[in-house]
Amino acid sequence: MVNKDILVYVNGEPFVCSYSIKLADLLSYLDFNTELTTIEYNGEIIFKIKLPTICLKQNDRIEIVTIVGGGVKISNKRSFLQK
């Protein structure tokens, strides 16, 4: 058995990986916390339970959106509030 590499696209960037890698393994390798991400695989949102069942193929497209906390930065300067 010959180990072949394939080209996939992760967030639009080319990425070479093993032909037998599962989507869940790729996400783990790239250090993504799947609890805080939404994954689109070839244009379709994937339920997290399906990640270990998807074997990547040549030219697959994976989009990863990570949920991050945020908020509004409040300035200590009050001049913009004063007339």
Distance bins in CASP14 RR format, pairs under 12 A and 6 or more apart:
PFRMAT RR
TARGET T0000
AUTHOR 0000-0000-0000
RMODE 2
METHOD distances of the structure
MODEL  1
1 19 0 0 0 0 0 1 0 0 0 0 0
1 20 0 0 0 0 1 0 0 0 0 0 0
2 18 0 0 0 0 0 1 0 0 0 0 0
2 19 0 0 0 0 1 0 0 0 0 0 0
2 20 0 0 0 0 0 1 0 0 0 0 0
3 17 0 0 0 0 0 1 0 0 0 0 0
3 18 1 0 0 1 0 0 0 0 0 0 0
3 19 1 0 0 1 0 0 0 0 0 0 0
3 20 1 0 0 1 0 0 0 0 0 0 0
3 21 0 0 0 0 0 1 0 0 0 0 0
4 16 0 0 0 0 0 1 0 0 0 0 0
4 17 0 0 0 0 0 1 0 0 0 0 0
4 18 1 0 0 1 0 0 0 0 0 0 0
4 19 1 0 1 0 0 0 0 0 0 0 0
4 20 0 0 0 0 1 0 0 0 0 0 0
4 21 0 0 0 0 0 1 0 0 0 0 0
4 56 0 0 0 0 0 1 0 0 0 0 0
4 57 0 0 0 0 0 1 0 0 0 0 0
4 58 0 0 0 0 1 0 0 0 0 0 0
5 14 0 0 0 0 0 1 0 0 0 0 0
5 15 0 0 0 0 0 1 0 0 0 0 0
5 16 1 0 1 0 0 0 0 0 0 0 0
5 17 1 0 0 1 0 0 0 0 0 0 0
5 18 1 0 0 1 0 0 0 0 0 0 0
5 19 1 0 0 1 0 0 0 0 0 0 0
5 20 0 0 0 0 0 1 0 0 0 0 0
5 21 0 0 0 0 1 0 0 0 0 0 0
5 56 0 0 0 0 0 1 0 0 0 0 0
5 58 0 0 0 0 1 0 0 0 0 0 0
6 14 0 0 0 0 0 1 0 0 0 0 0
6 15 0 0 0 0 1 0 0 0 0 0 0
6 16 1 0 0 1 0 0 0 0 0 0 0
6 17 1 0 0 1 0 0 0 0 0 0 0
6 18 1 0 0 1 0 0 0 0 0 0 0
6 19 1 0 1 0 0 0 0 0 0 0 0
6 20 0 0 0 0 1 0 0 0 0 0 0
6 21 0 0 0 0 1 0 0 0 0 0 0
6 26 0 0 0 0 0 1 0 0 0 0 0
6 55 0 0 0 0 0 1 0 0 0 0 0
6 56 1 0 0 1 0 0 0 0 0 0 0
6 57 1 0 0 1 0 0 0 0 0 0 0
6 58 1 0 1 0 0 0 0 0 0 0 0
6 59 1 0 0 1 0 0 0 0 0 0 0
6 60 1 0 0 1 0 0 0 0 0 0 0
7 13 0 0 0 0 0 1 0 0 0 0 0
7 14 1 0 1 0 0 0 0 0 0 0 0
7 15 1 0 0 1 0 0 0 0 0 0 0
7 16 1 0 1 0 0 0 0 0 0 0 0
7 17 0 0 0 0 1 0 0 0 0 0 0
7 18 0 0 0 0 0 1 0 0 0 0 0
7 19 0 0 0 0 0 1 0 0 0 0 0
7 56 0 0 0 0 1 0 0 0 0 0 0
7 57 0 0 0 0 0 1 0 0 0 0 0
7 58 1 0 0 1 0 0 0 0 0 0 0
7 59 1 0 0 1 0 0 0 0 0 0 0
7 60 0 0 0 0 1 0 0 0 0 0 0
7 61 0 0 0 0 0 1 0 0 0 0 0
7 62 0 0 0 0 0 1 0 0 0 0 0
8 14 1 0 0 1 0 0 0 0 0 0 0
8 15 1 0 1 0 0 0 0 0 0 0 0
8 16 0 0 0 0 1 0 0 0 0 0 0
8 17 1 0 0 1 0 0 0 0 0 0 0
8 18 0 0 0 0 0 1 0 0 0 0 0
8 19 0 0 0 0 0 1 0 0 0 0 0
8 21 0 0 0 0 1 0 0 0 0 0 0
8 23 0 0 0 0 1 0 0 0 0 0 0
8 26 1 0 0 1 0 0 0 0 0 0 0
8 27 0 0 0 0 0 1 0 0 0 0 0
8 30 0 0 0 0 0 1 0 0 0 0 0
8 41 0 0 0 0 1 0 0 0 0 0 0
8 42 0 0 0 0 1 0 0 0 0 0 0
8 54 0 0 0 0 0 1 0 0 0 0 0
8 55 0 0 0 0 0 1 0 0 0 0 0
8 56 1 0 1 0 0 0 0 0 0 0 0
8 57 1 0 0 1 0 0 0 0 0 0 0
8 58 1 0 0 1 0 0 0 0 0 0 0
8 59 1 0 0 1 0 0 0 0 0 0 0
8 60 1 0 1 0 0 0 0 0 0 0 0
8 61 1 0 0 1 0 0 0 0 0 0 0
8 62 1 0 0 1 0 0 0 0 0 0 0
8 63 0 0 0 0 0 1 0 0 0 0 0
8 64 0 0 0 0 0 1 0 0 0 0 0
9 15 1 0 0 1 0 0 0 0 0 0 0
9 16 0 0 0 0 0 1 0 0 0 0 0
9 17 0 0 0 0 0 1 0 0 0 0 0
9 26 0 0 0 0 0 1 0 0 0 0 0
9 40 0 0 0 0 0 1 0 0 0 0 0
9 41 0 0 0 0 0 1 0 0 0 0 0
9 42 0 0 0 0 1 0 0 0 0 0 0
9 43 0 0 0 0 0 1 0 0 0 0 0
9 56 0 0 0 0 0 1 0 0 0 0 0
9 57 0 0 0 0 0 1 0 0 0 0 0
9 58 0 0 0 0 0 1 0 0 0 0 0
9 59 1 0 0 1 0 0 0 0 0 0 0
9 60 1 0 0 1 0 0 0 0 0 0 0
9 61 1 0 1 0 0 0 0 0 0 0 0
9 62 1 0 0 1 0 0 0 0 0 0 0
9 63 0 0 0 0 1 0 0 0 0 0 0
9 64 0 0 0 0 0 1 0 0 0 0 0
10 16 0 0 0 0 0 1 0 0 0 0 0
10 17 0 0 0 0 1 0 0 0 0 0 0
10 21 0 0 0 0 0 1 0 0 0 0 0
10 23 0 0 0 0 0 1 0 0 0 0 0
10 26 1 0 0 1 0 0 0 0 0 0 0
10 27 0 0 0 0 1 0 0 0 0 0 0
10 29 0 0 0 0 0 1 0 0 0 0 0
10 30 1 0 0 1 0 0 0 0 0 0 0
10 32 0 0 0 0 1 0 0 0 0 0 0
10 37 0 0 0 0 0 1 0 0 0 0 0
10 39 0 0 0 0 0 1 0 0 0 0 0
10 40 0 0 0 0 0 1 0 0 0 0 0
10 41 0 0 0 0 0 1 0 0 0 0 0
10 56 0 0 0 0 0 1 0 0 0 0 0
10 60 0 0 0 0 1 0 0 0 0 0 0
10 61 0 0 0 0 1 0 0 0 0 0 0
10 62 1 0 1 0 0 0 0 0 0 0 0
10 63 0 0 0 0 1 0 0 0 0 0 0
10 64 1 0 0 1 0 0 0 0 0 0 0
10 65 0 0 0 0 0 1 0 0 0 0 0
11 27 0 0 0 0 0 1 0 0 0 0 0
11 30 0 0 0 0 1 0 0 0 0 0 0
11 32 0 0 0 0 0 1 0 0 0 0 0
11 37 0 0 0 0 0 1 0 0 0 0 0
11 39 0 0 0 0 0 1 0 0 0 0 0
11 40 0 0 0 0 1 0 0 0 0 0 0
11 61 0 0 0 0 1 0 0 0 0 0 0
11 62 1 0 0 1 0 0 0 0 0 0 0
11 63 1 0 1 0 0 0 0 0 0 0 0
11 64 1 0 1 0 0 0 0 0 0 0 0
11 65 0 0 0 0 1 0 0 0 0 0 0
11 66 0 0 0 0 0 1 0 0 0 0 0
12 40 0 0 0 0 0 1 0 0 0 0 0
12 59 0 0 0 0 0 1 0 0 0 0 0
12 60 0 0 0 0 0 1 0 0 0 0 0
12 61 1 0 0 1 0 0 0 0 0 0 0
12 62 0 0 0 0 1 0 0 0 0 0 0
12 63 1 0 0 1 0 0 0 0 0 0 0
12 64 0 0 0 0 0 1 0 0 0 0 0
13 30 0 0 0 0 0 1 0 0 0 0 0
13 61 0 0 0 0 0 1 0 0 0 0 0
13 62 0 0 0 0 0 1 0 0 0 0 0
13 63 0 0 0 0 0 1 0 0 0 0 0
13 64 0 0 0 0 0 1 0 0 0 0 0
14 58 0 0 0 0 0 1 0 0 0 0 0
14 59 0 0 0 0 1 0 0 0 0 0 0
14 60 0 0 0 0 0 1 0 0 0 0 0
14 61 0 0 0 0 0 1 0 0 0 0 0
14 62 0 0 0 0 0 1 0 0 0 0 0
15 21 0 0 0 0 0 1 0 0 0 0 0
15 26 0 0 0 0 1 0 0 0 0 0 0
15 27 0 0 0 0 0 1 0 0 0 0 0
15 29 0 0 0 0 1 0 0 0 0 0 0
15 30 0 0 0 0 1 0 0 0 0 0 0
15 56 0 0 0 0 1 0 0 0 0 0 0
15 58 0 0 0 0 0 1 0 0 0 0 0
15 59 0 0 0 0 0 1 0 0 0 0 0
15 60 0 0 0 0 1 0 0 0 0 0 0
15 61 0 0 0 0 0 1 0 0 0 0 0
15 62 0 0 0 0 1 0 0 0 0 0 0
15 64 0 0 0 0 0 1 0 0 0 0 0
16 26 0 0 0 0 0 1 0 0 0 0 0
16 56 0 0 0 0 0 1 0 0 0 0 0
16 58 0 0 0 0 0 1 0 0 0 0 0
16 59 0 0 0 0 0 1 0 0 0 0 0
17 23 0 0 0 0 0 1 0 0 0 0 0
17 25 0 0 0 0 1 0 0 0 0 0 0
17 26 1 0 0 1 0 0 0 0 0 0 0
17 27 0 0 0 0 0 1 0 0 0 0 0
17 29 1 0 0 1 0 0 0 0 0 0 0
17 30 0 0 0 0 1 0 0 0 0 0 0
17 55 0 0 0 0 0 1 0 0 0 0 0
17 56 1 0 0 1 0 0 0 0 0 0 0
17 57 0 0 0 0 0 1 0 0 0 0 0
17 58 0 0 0 0 0 1 0 0 0 0 0
17 60 0 0 0 0 1 0 0 0 0 0 0
17 62 0 0 0 0 0 1 0 0 0 0 0
18 25 0 0 0 0 1 0 0 0 0 0 0
18 26 0 0 0 0 1 0 0 0 0 0 0
18 29 0 0 0 0 1 0 0 0 0 0 0
18 55 0 0 0 0 0 1 0 0 0 0 0
18 56 0 0 0 0 1 0 0 0 0 0 0
18 57 0 0 0 0 0 1 0 0 0 0 0
18 58 0 0 0 0 0 1 0 0 0 0 0
19 26 0 0 0 0 0 1 0 0 0 0 0
19 55 0 0 0 0 1 0 0 0 0 0 0
19 56 1 0 0 1 0 0 0 0 0 0 0
19 57 0 0 0 0 1 0 0 0 0 0 0
19 58 1 0 0 1 0 0 0 0 0 0 0
19 60 0 0 0 0 0 1 0 0 0 0 0
20 26 0 0 0 0 0 1 0 0 0 0 0
20 54 0 0 0 0 0 1 0 0 0 0 0
20 55 1 0 0 1 0 0 0 0 0 0 0
20 56 0 0 0 0 1 0 0 0 0 0 0
20 57 0 0 0 0 0 1 0 0 0 0 0
21 27 0 0 0 0 0 1 0 0 0 0 0
21 28 0 0 0 0 0 1 0 0 0 0 0
21 29 1 0 0 1 0 0 0 0 0 0 0
21 30 0 0 0 0 0 1 0 0 0 0 0
21 51 0 0 0 0 0 1 0 0 0 0 0
21 52 0 0 0 0 0 1 0 0 0 0 0
21 54 0 0 0 0 1 0 0 0 0 0 0
21 55 1 0 0 1 0 0 0 0 0 0 0
21 56 1 0 1 0 0 0 0 0 0 0 0
21 57 0 0 0 0 0 1 0 0 0 0 0
21 60 0 0 0 0 0 1 0 0 0 0 0
21 62 0 0 0 0 0 1 0 0 0 0 0
22 28 0 0 0 0 1 0 0 0 0 0 0
22 29 0 0 0 0 0 1 0 0 0 0 0
22 41 0 0 0 0 0 1 0 0 0 0 0
22 46 0 0 0 0 0 1 0 0 0 0 0
22 50 0 0 0 0 0 1 0 0 0 0 0
22 51 1 0 0 1 0 0 0 0 0 0 0
22 52 1 0 1 0 0 0 0 0 0 0 0
22 53 1 0 0 1 0 0 0 0 0 0 0
22 54 1 0 0 1 0 0 0 0 0 0 0
22 55 1 0 1 0 0 0 0 0 0 0 0
22 56 1 0 0 1 0 0 0 0 0 0 0
22 57 0 0 0 0 0 1 0 0 0 0 0
22 60 0 0 0 0 0 1 0 0 0 0 0
22 62 0 0 0 0 0 1 0 0 0 0 0
23 29 0 0 0 0 0 1 0 0 0 0 0
23 30 0 0 0 0 0 1 0 0 0 0 0
23 32 0 0 0 0 0 1 0 0 0 0 0
23 34 0 0 0 0 1 0 0 0 0 0 0
23 37 0 0 0 0 0 1 0 0 0 0 0
23 39 1 0 0 1 0 0 0 0 0 0 0
23 40 0 0 0 0 0 1 0 0 0 0 0
23 41 1 0 0 1 0 0 0 0 0 0 0
23 42 0 0 0 0 0 1 0 0 0 0 0
23 44 0 0 0 0 0 1 0 0 0 0 0
23 46 1 0 0 1 0 0 0 0 0 0 0
23 47 0 0 0 0 0 1 0 0 0 0 0
23 48 0 0 0 0 0 1 0 0 0 0 0
23 49 0 0 0 0 0 1 0 0 0 0 0
23 50 0 0 0 0 1 0 0 0 0 0 0
23 51 1 0 1 0 0 0 0 0 0 0 0
23 52 1 0 0 1 0 0 0 0 0 0 0
23 53 0 0 0 0 1 0 0 0 0 0 0
23 54 1 0 1 0 0 0 0 0 0 0 0
23 55 1 0 0 1 0 0 0 0 0 0 0
23 56 1 0 0 1 0 0 0 0 0 0 0
23 57 0 0 0 0 0 1 0 0 0 0 0
23 60 0 0 0 0 1 0 0 0 0 0 0
23 61 0 0 0 0 0 1 0 0 0 0 0
23 62 1 0 0 1 0 0 0 0 0 0 0
23 63 0 0 0 0 0 1 0 0 0 0 0
23 64 0 0 0 0 0 1 0 0 0 0 0
24 30 0 0 0 0 0 1 0 0 0 0 0
24 32 0 0 0 0 1 0 0 0 0 0 0
24 34 1 0 0 1 0 0 0 0 0 0 0
24 37 0 0 0 0 0 1 0 0 0 0 0
24 39 0 0 0 0 1 0 0 0 0 0 0
24 41 0 0 0 0 0 1 0 0 0 0 0
24 46 0 0 0 0 1 0 0 0 0 0 0
24 47 0 0 0 0 0 1 0 0 0 0 0
24 48 0 0 0 0 1 0 0 0 0 0 0
24 49 0 0 0 0 0 1 0 0 0 0 0
24 50 0 0 0 0 1 0 0 0 0 0 0
24 51 1 1 0 0 0 0 0 0 0 0 0
24 52 1 0 1 0 0 0 0 0 0 0 0
24 53 0 0 0 0 1 0 0 0 0 0 0
24 54 1 0 0 1 0 0 0 0 0 0 0
24 55 0 0 0 0 0 1 0 0 0 0 0
24 56 0 0 0 0 0 1 0 0 0 0 0
24 62 0 0 0 0 0 1 0 0 0 0 0
25 32 0 0 0 0 0 1 0 0 0 0 0
25 34 0 0 0 0 0 1 0 0 0 0 0
25 51 0 0 0 0 1 0 0 0 0 0 0
25 52 0 0 0 0 1 0 0 0 0 0 0
25 53 0 0 0 0 0 1 0 0 0 0 0
25 54 0 0 0 0 1 0 0 0 0 0 0
25 55 0 0 0 0 1 0 0 0 0 0 0
25 56 0 0 0 0 1 0 0 0 0 0 0
26 32 0 0 0 0 1 0 0 0 0 0 0
26 34 0 0 0 0 0 1 0 0 0 0 0
26 39 0 0 0 0 0 1 0 0 0 0 0
26 41 0 0 0 0 0 1 0 0 0 0 0
26 51 0 0 0 0 1 0 0 0 0 0 0
26 52 0 0 0 0 0 1 0 0 0 0 0
26 54 0 0 0 0 1 0 0 0 0 0 0
26 55 0 0 0 0 0 1 0 0 0 0 0
26 56 1 0 0 1 0 0 0 0 0 0 0
26 60 0 0 0 0 1 0 0 0 0 0 0
26 62 1 0 0 1 0 0 0 0 0 0 0
26 64 0 0 0 0 1 0 0 0 0 0 0
27 33 0 0 0 0 1 0 0 0 0 0 0
27 34 1 0 1 0 0 0 0 0 0 0 0
27 35 0 0 0 0 0 1 0 0 0 0 0
27 36 0 0 0 0 0 1 0 0 0 0 0
27 37 1 0 0 1 0 0 0 0 0 0 0
27 38 0 0 0 0 0 1 0 0 0 0 0
27 39 1 0 0 1 0 0 0 0 0 0 0
27 41 0 0 0 0 0 1 0 0 0 0 0
27 46 0 0 0 0 0 1 0 0 0 0 0
27 48 0 0 0 0 1 0 0 0 0 0 0
27 51 1 0 0 1 0 0 0 0 0 0 0
27 52 0 0 0 0 0 1 0 0 0 0 0
27 54 0 0 0 0 0 1 0 0 0 0 0
27 56 0 0 0 0 0 1 0 0 0 0 0
27 62 0 0 0 0 1 0 0 0 0 0 0
27 63 0 0 0 0 0 1 0 0 0 0 0
27 64 1 0 0 1 0 0 0 0 0 0 0
27 66 0 0 0 0 0 1 0 0 0 0 0
28 34 0 0 0 0 1 0 0 0 0 0 0
28 37 0 0 0 0 0 1 0 0 0 0 0
28 51 0 0 0 0 1 0 0 0 0 0 0
28 52 0 0 0 0 0 1 0 0 0 0 0
29 56 0 0 0 0 0 1 0 0 0 0 0
30 37 0 0 0 0 0 1 0 0 0 0 0
30 39 0 0 0 0 0 1 0 0 0 0 0
30 62 0 0 0 0 1 0 0 0 0 0 0
30 64 1 0 0 1 0 0 0 0 0 0 0
30 66 0 0 0 0 0 1 0 0 0 0 0
31 37 0 0 0 0 0 1 0 0 0 0 0
31 64 0 0 0 0 0 1 0 0 0 0 0
31 66 0 0 0 0 0 1 0 0 0 0 0
32 38 0 0 0 0 0 1 0 0 0 0 0
32 39 0 0 0 0 1 0 0 0 0 0 0
32 48 0 0 0 0 0 1 0 0 0 0 0
32 51 0 0 0 0 0 1 0 0 0 0 0
32 62 0 0 0 0 0 1 0 0 0 0 0
32 63 0 0 0 0 0 1 0 0 0 0 0
32 64 1 0 1 0 0 0 0 0 0 0 0
32 65 0 0 0 0 0 1 0 0 0 0 0
32 66 1 0 0 1 0 0 0 0 0 0 0
32 67 0 0 0 0 0 1 0 0 0 0 0
33 39 0 0 0 0 0 1 0 0 0 0 0
33 48 0 0 0 0 0 1 0 0 0 0 0
33 64 0 0 0 0 0 1 0 0 0 0 0
33 66 1 0 0 1 0 0 0 0 0 0 0
33 67 0 0 0 0 1 0 0 0 0 0 0
33 68 0 0 0 0 0 1 0 0 0 0 0
34 46 0 0 0 0 0 1 0 0 0 0 0
34 47 0 0 0 0 0 1 0 0 0 0 0
34 48 1 0 1 0 0 0 0 0 0 0 0
34 49 0 0 0 0 0 1 0 0 0 0 0
34 50 0 0 0 0 0 1 0 0 0 0 0
34 51 1 0 0 1 0 0 0 0 0 0 0
34 52 0 0 0 0 0 1 0 0 0 0 0
34 64 0 0 0 0 1 0 0 0 0 0 0
34 65 0 0 0 0 0 1 0 0 0 0 0
34 66 0 0 0 0 0 1 0 0 0 0 0
34 67 0 0 0 0 0 1 0 0 0 0 0
35 48 1 0 0 1 0 0 0 0 0 0 0
35 51 0 0 0 0 0 1 0 0 0 0 0
35 66 0 0 0 0 0 1 0 0 0 0 0
35 67 0 0 0 0 1 0 0 0 0 0 0
36 48 0 0 0 0 0 1 0 0 0 0 0
36 64 0 0 0 0 0 1 0 0 0 0 0
36 65 0 0 0 0 1 0 0 0 0 0 0
36 66 1 0 1 0 0 0 0 0 0 0 0
36 67 1 0 1 0 0 0 0 0 0 0 0
36 68 1 0 0 1 0 0 0 0 0 0 0
36 69 0 0 0 0 1 0 0 0 0 0 0
37 45 0 0 0 0 0 1 0 0 0 0 0
37 46 0 0 0 0 0 1 0 0 0 0 0
37 48 0 0 0 0 1 0 0 0 0 0 0
37 51 0 0 0 0 1 0 0 0 0 0 0
37 62 0 0 0 0 0 1 0 0 0 0 0
37 63 0 0 0 0 0 1 0 0 0 0 0
37 64 1 0 1 0 0 0 0 0 0 0 0
37 65 1 0 0 1 0 0 0 0 0 0 0
37 66 1 0 1 0 0 0 0 0 0 0 0
37 67 1 0 0 1 0 0 0 0 0 0 0
37 68 0 0 0 0 0 1 0 0 0 0 0
38 44 0 0 0 0 0 1 0 0 0 0 0
38 45 1 0 0 1 0 0 0 0 0 0 0
38 46 0 0 0 0 1 0 0 0 0 0 0
38 47 0 0 0 0 0 1 0 0 0 0 0
38 48 0 0 0 0 1 0 0 0 0 0 0
38 51 0 0 0 0 0 1 0 0 0 0 0
38 62 0 0 0 0 0 1 0 0 0 0 0
38 63 0 0 0 0 1 0 0 0 0 0 0
38 64 1 0 0 1 0 0 0 0 0 0 0
38 65 1 0 1 0 0 0 0 0 0 0 0
38 66 0 0 0 0 1 0 0 0 0 0 0
38 67 1 0 0 1 0 0 0 0 0 0 0
39 45 1 0 0 1 0 0 0 0 0 0 0
39 46 1 0 1 0 0 0 0 0 0 0 0
39 47 0 0 0 0 1 0 0 0 0 0 0
39 48 1 0 0 1 0 0 0 0 0 0 0
39 49 0 0 0 0 0 1 0 0 0 0 0
39 50 0 0 0 0 1 0 0 0 0 0 0
39 51 1 0 0 1 0 0 0 0 0 0 0
39 54 0 0 0 0 1 0 0 0 0 0 0
39 60 0 0 0 0 0 1 0 0 0 0 0
39 61 0 0 0 0 0 1 0 0 0 0 0
39 62 1 0 0 1 0 0 0 0 0 0 0
39 63 1 0 0 1 0 0 0 0 0 0 0
39 64 1 0 1 0 0 0 0 0 0 0 0
39 65 1 0 0 1 0 0 0 0 0 0 0
39 66 0 0 0 0 0 1 0 0 0 0 0
39 67 0 0 0 0 0 1 0 0 0 0 0
40 46 1 0 0 1 0 0 0 0 0 0 0
40 47 0 0 0 0 0 1 0 0 0 0 0
40 54 0 0 0 0 0 1 0 0 0 0 0
40 60 0 0 0 0 0 1 0 0 0 0 0
40 61 1 0 0 1 0 0 0 0 0 0 0
40 62 1 0 0 1 0 0 0 0 0 0 0
40 63 1 1 0 0 0 0 0 0 0 0 0
40 64 1 0 0 1 0 0 0 0 0 0 0
40 65 1 0 0 1 0 0 0 0 0 0 0
41 47 0 0 0 0 0 1 0 0 0 0 0
41 48 0 0 0 0 0 1 0 0 0 0 0
41 50 0 0 0 0 1 0 0 0 0 0 0
41 51 0 0 0 0 1 0 0 0 0 0 0
41 53 0 0 0 0 0 1 0 0 0 0 0
41 54 1 0 0 1 0 0 0 0 0 0 0
41 55 0 0 0 0 0 1 0 0 0 0 0
41 56 0 0 0 0 1 0 0 0 0 0 0
41 57 0 0 0 0 0 1 0 0 0 0 0
41 60 1 0 0 1 0 0 0 0 0 0 0
41 61 1 0 0 1 0 0 0 0 0 0 0
41 62 1 0 1 0 0 0 0 0 0 0 0
41 63 0 0 0 0 1 0 0 0 0 0 0
41 64 0 0 0 0 1 0 0 0 0 0 0
42 54 0 0 0 0 1 0 0 0 0 0 0
42 56 0 0 0 0 0 1 0 0 0 0 0
42 57 0 0 0 0 1 0 0 0 0 0 0
42 58 0 0 0 0 0 1 0 0 0 0 0
42 59 0 0 0 0 1 0 0 0 0 0 0
42 60 1 0 1 0 0 0 0 0 0 0 0
42 61 1 0 1 0 0 0 0 0 0 0 0
42 62 0 0 0 0 1 0 0 0 0 0 0
42 63 0 0 0 0 1 0 0 0 0 0 0
43 60 0 0 0 0 0 1 0 0 0 0 0
43 61 1 0 0 1 0 0 0 0 0 0 0
43 62 0 0 0 0 1 0 0 0 0 0 0
43 63 1 0 0 1 0 0 0 0 0 0 0
44 50 0 0 0 0 1 0 0 0 0 0 0
44 54 0 0 0 0 0 1 0 0 0 0 0
44 60 0 0 0 0 0 1 0 0 0 0 0
44 61 0 0 0 0 0 1 0 0 0 0 0
44 62 0 0 0 0 0 1 0 0 0 0 0
44 63 0 0 0 0 0 1 0 0 0 0 0
45 51 0 0 0 0 0 1 0 0 0 0 0
45 62 0 0 0 0 0 1 0 0 0 0 0
45 63 0 0 0 0 1 0 0 0 0 0 0
45 64 0 0 0 0 0 1 0 0 0 0 0
45 65 0 0 0 0 1 0 0 0 0 0 0
46 52 0 0 0 0 0 1 0 0 0 0 0
46 53 0 0 0 0 1 0 0 0 0 0 0
46 54 1 0 0 1 0 0 0 0 0 0 0
46 60 0 0 0 0 0 1 0 0 0 0 0
46 62 0 0 0 0 1 0 0 0 0 0 0
46 63 0 0 0 0 0 1 0 0 0 0 0
46 64 0 0 0 0 0 1 0 0 0 0 0
46 65 0 0 0 0 0 1 0 0 0 0 0
47 53 0 0 0 0 0 1 0 0 0 0 0
47 54 0 0 0 0 0 1 0 0 0 0 0
48 54 0 0 0 0 0 1 0 0 0 0 0
51 62 0 0 0 0 0 1 0 0 0 0 0
51 64 0 0 0 0 0 1 0 0 0 0 0
54 60 0 0 0 0 1 0 0 0 0 0 0
54 62 0 0 0 0 1 0 0 0 0 0 0
56 62 1 0 0 1 0 0 0 0 0 0 0
74 80 0 0 0 0 0 1 0 0 0 0 0
74 81 0 0 0 0 0 1 0 0 0 0 0
75 81 0 0 0 0 1 0 0 0 0 0 0
END
